[in-house]
Amino acid sequence: MLSAILVIFMQAGFALLEAGSTRMKNAGHIAGKQLLSFSIAALAFWAFGYGLTFGEGKWIGTSGWFLNISQEPGAISTDILYLFQLAFVAVSLAIAWGGFAERAKLSVYIVFGTLYTILIYPVVGHWVWGADGWLHQLGKQDFAGSTVVHLQGGVAALVATLMLKPRIGKFNKDGSPNLIPGHNQVYSVLGVLIIWLGWFGFNPGSTLSAQDGFFGYVALTTNLAAAAGAVAAMATIRLLTGKAEIPTILNGVLAALVAITAACAFVEPWAAVVIGAAAGSLSVFSAIYFEKKGIDDPIYAFSVHGVAGIWGTLSTGLFASTRLVEKVGVGKAGLFYGGGLTQLGVQALGVTVSMVYVAAVSFLILWVMDKLTGIRVSEEEELLGLDLSEHGSYGYPEQLQTVQSATVEKQEAS
């Protein structure tokens, strides 16, 4: 229950991170959307999502609607497990929203959030974490969700940002990008610190027990990876630009946390540092690459959660140690521990099928919505800002009044 609370509190971190990383005129909308999407996920996951994820079945759960799942005597109650797993799907949805930021209609969040919680997340979740799931039976290692939570959210974000197309003013006619800085780096830093704290519920909490102390080991590998990601991202961007850019460092922390999420229970501390550092550097190069390709991912959701999710999932096929695999009881040792390519192949298969499924269903949902009602706000609404156009009030009303007063004074003077 404590772990569930920690992971749910990550929603506050995502609200601060996303709002701080985008423009002032959309800050209230982006923060408020986080609360709305968590509420939608809570209802949809209670009614259908939990049963689809953890009910009996090889390909999808076919029982357990409204948490009507039989429970073993002495096991953790279904109520608590639901809240813990709800926190995960809500994080995955928060990641997806990064690709929608600053130009999607509010209605898209409501409809897509509902369908993501019922039709997308539970399917891959069941394959990997369901007792009868086919990837679970193959031994796929994803201790706390590099694939199930982060890769799914990252792929959905990429599909959305491709379909919505770039924000107005992001790219010039020759394709060169313009910087659209976030309005508050302090919010972004505080958001990442909250998310980092919440991750101690995310990864260690996935042990589902505090009795043997293994949760402390998982907390150790998680923290080492995050620290390595921050340092590696800073070093990388400094070498490339000569500046230690704050948003890049923040992305390095998050990318490292994403990567270690699959591996945290399977790898030794030295490997956690390597995995985290590699993820931090990868996030820098990935963000630069996609921007050069004309893809406007406002908070780099796919680079941080998608690319790092792929790396983290594959990393257990390299670094999973024999003693930890035996302790956890899932899959086999990695390549560097004499396990050959078997586990790496299982991990690669899991990544591939998960990406294909999430991309296909996300595209289908958004394509239908676009044909029926449209998914992007009008140019006028986007320029005005979603705070006013969608909600009728500004996240920073004093700033709006200052702008209005200056406009009136200019008109009177002319």
Salt bridges, closest charged atoms under 4 A:
GLU18 OE1 - LYS33 NZ 2.88
GLU102 OE2 - ARG23 NE 3.16
GLU102 OE1 - ARG167 NH1 2.42
ASP212 OD2 - LYS327 NZ 3.60
GLU268 OE2 - ARG323 NE 2.86
GLU291 OE2 - LYS170 NZ 2.71
ASP296 OD2 - ARG167 NE 2.81
GLU382 OE1 - ARG376 NH2 2.73
